[in-house]
Amino acid sequence: IEQKKALLKDPVWALLSVREQTQLRAVDALVKKKAASTMRQLSAQPLDPMWRGLLALALKDPTTARDNLQFVVDKPDAPTAWRGIAQYYLGVLDAAAAQFESAFSHWRAAQENGMASRHLEQNLANLAFRLAVQAQQTGHPQQAVDLLEQMPMPLVGQHYDDFQRQLDLELAYQAAQKGNWAEALAHWQHSADMGADTRSLTFNLALAYQHTE
C-alpha cells in the first residue's frame, strides 16, 4: 500500500481472510486518497474503529470520527501506536473546533504514546505559543512560560522573540515587587540576552545587581 501498488494484485491477497481484506481496503483508500464515494462504501463495512474513524475524518464527518477515535483511545487492549494516532487526530478535530486546550492535551498524549512526526511537533509548538500568548494577555505570565517550556521545538521569529522578552520583563517586575531580586535579575538578563536594549532595562539590571550584591 505504501508503495502505491495495486492491492488486489498482490499474491498474498487471496490468502487473507475477508476481515483482513476489508481493513486493508480501508487503509488503501486512505493512503491513496481515493474518491469519497469509495470511502463511503467502505465505511459501511465492518471495520475496526481506527479505520472507521479515519475514513469519517476524510469524509468530513467529525462526529463519527470523534466517536470511533475516542473508542480506540479508551480501549484497554488497543495497541499503543494506535492510541497515539487516535489522540493525534482527536487533537486535529479539537483544533478545528477552536478547542485549543483540549487539542493540546490530545497532542501531548499522542507524543507520550510514542507518536513522533514533524506535523505533531509543529502543531504542539504553534499551539503552545498560542496558549502562552492567551495566558500572558489574561495576566498569567508564569503559566505562559510553563507552556513555552513544553514546546517540543523552538519557534524562530521576531514575533516570538518579542513575546519572550515581554514575558521576561513582566516576570522580572513581579519578582522585584516581592523582593526576589535574584529571580528578577535572571529574567532581566535573559531579556537583554535576547536583544532587549532600553534605558529602563539597563537601570533595572543595575538595581538588581546592587540588591544581589
Secondary structure, DSSP 8 states (H G I E B T S, - for coil): -TT---GGGSTTGGGS-HHHHHHHHHHHHHHTT--HHHHHHHHTS---HHHHHHHHHHTT-HHHHHHHHHHHHH-TTS-HHHHHHHHHHHHHHHHHTT-HHHHHHHHHHHHHTT---HHHHHHHHHHHHHHHHHHHHTT-HHHHHHHHHT-SS---SHHHHHHHHHHHHHHHHHHHHTT-HHHHHHHHHHHHHTT---HHHHHHHHHHHHHT-
